[in-house]
Amino acid sequence: MLMLQLSTVFIDRPVLSLRSGTQVGTTIAPIINPNNLKIEGVYCQVRGDKKQSILLSQDIRDLIPQGFVVNDQDALSAPDELVRLKSTMDIDFSLLGKQVVTSGGTKVGKVGDFATDIGSMFVIKIYVSQPLMKHLTSGSLVVDRTQIIEITDNNIVINDLQEKVPVAHAGALA
């Protein structure tokens, strides 16, 4: 069963230690891999430390209303220690505000929010904010990850809105 959470769950939330029962940090922003839309980790601020740390997705034990639960402060790593994640961090990919266009070149709007399956940490849905006039006539647009054809530096390309989702693309980002 999917447990979807909006993007705000990754911003300004406490990181709680099971071992000490205290808050060991605060989340800042998700680290998103643009190749598969997986949240690989979360940038965090540790109390009393000016440098950012990284909480890897696999080190998150649970997400509760009070924040992210980890075993202890050792779950937070320095960015230079995470060699495998370096290339993804260097991309500095942000989904919010990214332009969404159809494969035919029609501008649809910009990413206003996204929903992530907390179990797998994959972005499942993208919520597109449309220009005011279009929003008034057709409402907001929700794009499923299966409708995404390509992600570039500037755009997210989706299937034309009138097309059915081809079976070949259904698992393209999985």
Secondary structure, 3 states (H helix, E strand, C coil): CCCEEEHHHHCCCEEEECCCCCEEEEEEEEEEECCCCEEEEEEEEECCCCCEEEEEHHHCCEEECCEEEECCHHHEECHHHCHHHHHHHHHCCCCCCCEEEECCCCEEEEEEEEEEECCCCEEEEEEEECCHHHHHHHCCEEEEHHHEEEECCCEEEECCCCCCCCHHHCCCCC
